[in-house]
Amino acid sequence: MPLTAETLADRAADLLWTAWTTGEVLDGLPEDLHPHDHEAGWAIQRRVVERAGASYGWKIAATSAPSQAVIGIGTPLPGRLFEGGRVASGDRIPFAGLHMRAVEAEYAFRLARDIGPEPTREEVLAAVGGMHLAIEVPDSRLADYAHAGSSLLLADVACAGHLVLGPELSAVPDDLATIGTALWINGERTAEGDGAVVMGDPRTALVWLAEELVHLGTGLKAGEIVTTGSTTKVPSIQAGDHVRADFGPLGQVDVTFT
């Protein structure tokens, strides 16, 4: 008897979650488990999330040309953020377990209330209760993530890894698109950009996610954090690096890779 789609998704999730917990890197998934569309990729991600436990929000992969270039796709992807990858500014992250070895300067929004089933831009922006400056440290369980394709990357929780969160800012500026950002590694300025790199405005990415999650059968909830994608090019890191993301008048976030 052929295996059901649910069973195949469970088996794929088992392989990905084993890679998460052991630190191994996969060449891919067996052909019979490989997701060939976003529906199948989402089904696998949902099962990985069930295995991972507590989540505190969402990330959006590939919201800018630089981040799209890193993973070889041209469409944004949603992925869960897990408590185990949550890091405070000034903390340290072990370098040895990282595969992608990249950093991104991002804006992360906190929702003060649930988003309804027919989200409008006005509703989504009105639901924002605060904002964090952040450094995302994306990662993948796939050896050749740059050629894995969007469906498999979606299954791999959209390259979720660590998120370094600065203190919450109670006020969200109206001019995020024009505020300059820069990444510094060991005191050297390595990348620069602004909020407009992220779909024209990081808040546009937040609205996109609210709409996309409705299509996927879920939605954004009060208290969740959403990080919206890289505002600069995506530099590589090495063991021992100290990374600082500078958001101009809004402040800074930093992390060290041990």
C-alpha positions as CSV (number, residue, x, y, z in Angstrom):
1,M,0.0,0.0,0.0
2,P,1.4,3.4,-0.9
3,L,2.4,5.6,2.0
4,T,0.1,8.6,2.7
5,A,1.3,12.2,2.2
6,E,1.1,12.6,6.0
7,T,3.4,9.7,6.6
8,L,5.9,10.9,4.0
9,A,5.9,14.4,5.6
10,D,6.5,12.8,9.0
11,R,9.5,10.8,7.7
12,A,11.0,13.9,6.1
13,A,10.5,15.9,9.3
14,D,12.2,13.1,11.3
15,L,15.3,13.4,9.0
16,L,15.4,17.2,9.3
17,W,14.9,17.2,13.0
18,T,17.6,14.6,13.5
19,A,19.9,17.0,11.6
20,W,18.8,19.9,13.8
21,T,19.6,18.0,17.0
22,T,22.8,16.3,16.0
23,G,24.3,19.1,13.9
24,E,24.7,16.9,10.9
25,V,24.2,18.3,7.4
26,L,22.0,16.5,4.8
27,D,22.8,16.2,1.1
28,G,19.0,16.4,0.7
29,L,15.9,14.3,1.2
30,P,15.3,11.0,-0.5
31,E,13.3,11.4,-3.7
32,D,10.1,10.0,-2.2
33,L,10.3,12.5,0.7
34,H,11.4,15.5,-1.3
35,P,8.8,18.3,-1.4
36,H,8.0,19.3,-5.0
37,D,5.8,22.3,-4.1
38,H,5.2,24.7,-1.3
39,E,2.3,22.8,0.1
40,A,4.4,19.8,0.6
41,G,7.3,21.9,2.0
42,W,4.9,23.6,4.5
43,A,3.5,20.2,5.6
44,I,7.1,19.1,6.5
45,Q,7.9,22.4,8.3
46,R,4.8,22.1,10.4
47,R,5.9,18.6,11.6
48,V,9.4,19.9,12.3
49,V,7.9,22.6,14.5
50,E,5.9,19.9,16.4
51,R,9.2,18.2,17.2
52,A,11.0,21.4,18.1
53,G,8.7,22.6,20.8
54,A,8.3,26.2,22.0
55,S,8.3,28.9,19.3
56,Y,8.1,32.6,19.9
57,G,7.5,34.0,16.4
58,W,8.5,34.0,12.8
59,K,11.3,34.8,10.4
60,I,11.0,35.7,6.7
61,A,13.7,34.4,4.4
62,A,14.6,36.0,1.1
63,T,12.9,39.4,1.4
64,S,15.8,41.2,-0.3
65,A,18.0,40.6,-3.3
66,P,21.1,39.9,-1.2
67,S,19.4,37.3,0.9
68,Q,17.7,35.8,-2.2
69,A,21.2,35.4,-3.7
70,V,22.5,33.5,-0.7
71,I,19.9,30.8,-0.9
72,G,19.2,30.9,-4.6
73,I,15.5,31.7,-4.6
74,G,13.4,34.7,-5.7
75,T,10.4,34.4,-3.3
76,P,10.1,35.1,0.4
77,L,9.5,32.1,2.7
78,P,8.1,32.0,6.3
79,G,9.8,30.0,9.0
80,R,9.2,29.5,12.8
81,L,11.6,31.0,15.4
82,F,12.4,28.5,18.2
83,E,13.2,29.5,21.8
84,G,16.4,27.5,21.6
85,G,17.7,30.0,19.0
86,R,16.8,33.1,20.9
87,V,19.8,35.2,21.9
88,A,20.1,38.5,23.8
89,S,22.3,41.3,22.5
90,G,25.9,41.0,23.9
91,D,25.7,37.2,24.3
92,R,27.8,34.5,22.6
93,I,26.9,31.9,20.0
94,P,29.0,28.7,19.5
95,F,30.4,28.9,16.0
96,A,31.1,25.1,15.6
97,G,27.5,24.2,15.0
98,L,26.9,26.7,12.3
99,H,26.7,25.7,8.6
100,M,25.7,28.8,6.7
101,R,28.0,31.1,8.8
102,A,26.3,34.3,7.8
103,V,24.7,37.3,9.6
104,E,22.0,39.7,8.8
105,A,20.9,43.1,10.3
106,E,17.1,43.1,10.7
107,Y,14.1,44.7,12.2
108,A,11.9,42.5,14.3
109,F,8.3,43.5,15.2
110,R,6.3,42.4,18.3
111,L,2.6,42.0,17.8
112,A,0.3,43.4,20.5
113,R,-2.8,41.6,19.2
114,D,-3.9,38.8,16.9
115,I,-4.2,39.4,13.2
116,G,-7.6,38.6,11.7
117,P,-8.3,36.1,8.8
118,E,-8.5,38.9,6.2
119,P,-5.5,41.1,7.1
120,T,-5.2,44.6,5.7
121,R,-2.0,46.7,5.8
122,E,-3.7,49.0,8.2
123,E,-4.7,46.2,10.6
124,V,-1.3,44.6,10.6
125,L,0.6,47.8,11.3
126,A,-1.9,48.8,14.0
127,A,-1.2,45.5,15.7
128,V,2.5,46.2,16.1
129,G,3.2,46.8,19.8
130,G,7.0,47.4,19.6
131,M,10.1,46.7,17.6
132,H,13.5,45.1,18.3
133,L,16.8,45.7,16.5
134,A,18.2,42.3,15.6
135,I,20.9,40.2,14.1
136,E,19.7,37.0,12.4
137,V,22.1,34.1,12.2
138,P,20.3,32.0,9.6
139,D,21.2,28.3,9.2
140,S,20.3,25.3,7.2
141,R,20.4,21.6,7.6
142,L,21.1,21.2,3.9
143,A,24.6,21.0,2.5
144,D,23.8,22.7,-0.8
145,Y,21.2,25.1,0.5
146,A,22.0,27.6,-2.3
147,H,20.5,25.0,-4.8
148,A,18.0,23.3,-2.7
149,G,15.0,25.2,-4.1
150,S,12.2,27.0,-2.3
151,S,10.1,24.0,-1.4
152,L,12.9,22.2,0.4
153,L,14.1,25.4,2.1
154,L,10.5,25.9,3.3
155,A,10.5,22.4,4.8
156,D,13.9,23.3,6.4
157,V,12.0,26.1,8.4
158,A,13.3,28.7,5.9
159,C,16.8,28.5,7.2
160,A,15.9,29.3,10.8
161,G,18.8,29.5,13.2
162,H,19.6,32.1,15.9
163,L,18.1,35.5,16.4
164,V,19.9,38.1,18.5
165,L,17.4,40.6,19.9
166,G,18.2,44.0,21.3
167,P,16.0,45.8,23.8
168,E,12.5,46.6,22.6
169,L,11.8,50.0,21.2
170,S,8.3,51.2,22.1
171,A,8.0,53.5,19.1
172,V,8.3,52.3,15.5
173,P,9.6,55.1,13.3
174,D,7.7,55.9,10.1
175,D,10.9,56.2,8.1
176,L,12.4,52.7,8.5
177,A,12.9,52.6,4.7
178,T,15.4,55.4,4.8
179,I,17.3,54.7,8.0
180,G,20.8,53.5,7.2
181,T,22.1,50.2,8.7
182,A,25.6,48.7,8.7
183,L,27.2,45.5,9.8
184,W,30.6,45.7,11.5
185,I,32.8,42.6,12.0
186,N,35.8,42.9,14.4
187,G,35.6,46.7,14.0
188,E,35.5,46.7,10.2
189,R,32.5,47.9,8.3
190,T,31.6,45.0,6.0
191,A,28.0,45.8,4.8
192,E,25.6,48.6,4.6
193,G,22.1,49.3,3.5
194,D,18.7,50.6,4.7
195,G,15.2,49.4,5.4
196,A,14.2,49.9,1.7
197,V,16.3,46.8,0.9
198,V,13.5,44.7,2.5
199,M,10.7,44.8,0.0
200,G,10.8,48.6,0.0
201,D,10.0,48.8,3.7
202,P,10.3,46.1,6.5
203,R,6.7,46.7,7.4
204,T,5.7,45.6,3.9
205,A,7.4,42.2,4.7
206,L,5.4,42.0,7.9
207,V,2.1,42.5,5.9
208,W,3.3,39.9,3.4
209,L,3.8,37.4,6.2
210,A,0.3,38.1,7.6
211,E,-1.3,37.4,4.3
212,E,0.9,34.4,3.5
213,L,0.1,32.7,6.8
214,V,-3.6,33.0,6.1
215,H,-3.1,31.1,2.8
216,L,-1.2,28.5,4.8
217,G,-4.0,28.0,7.3
218,T,-2.6,29.8,10.3
219,G,-2.0,33.4,11.4
220,L,0.0,35.9,13.5
221,K,-0.7,36.0,17.2
222,A,-0.3,38.5,20.0
223,G,3.1,38.4,21.6
224,E,4.9,36.9,18.6
225,I,8.1,38.4,17.2
226,V,8.5,38.7,13.4
227,T,11.9,39.4,12.0
228,T,11.7,40.7,8.4
229,G,14.9,40.1,6.6
230,S,18.3,41.5,5.8
231,T,18.8,45.2,5.3
232,T,22.3,44.8,3.9
233,K,24.4,42.4,1.9
234,V,25.0,39.1,3.9
235,P,28.6,38.8,5.1
236,S,30.3,35.6,6.2
237,I,31.7,35.1,9.7
238,Q,34.5,33.1,11.2
239,A,35.1,31.7,14.7
240,G,35.9,34.4,17.2
241,D,34.2,37.2,15.2
242,H,32.5,40.0,17.0
243,V,29.5,41.3,15.0
244,R,27.8,44.6,15.5
245,A,24.7,45.8,13.7
246,D,24.4,49.6,13.7
247,F,20.9,51.1,13.0
248,G,22.0,54.7,13.2
249,P,19.8,56.8,15.6
250,L,17.9,53.7,16.7
251,G,20.8,51.9,18.3
252,Q,23.0,48.9,18.0
253,V,23.0,45.1,18.6
254,D,26.1,42.8,18.9
255,V,27.0,39.2,19.3
256,T,30.3,37.2,19.5
257,F,30.9,33.8,17.9
258,T,32.9,31.6,20.2
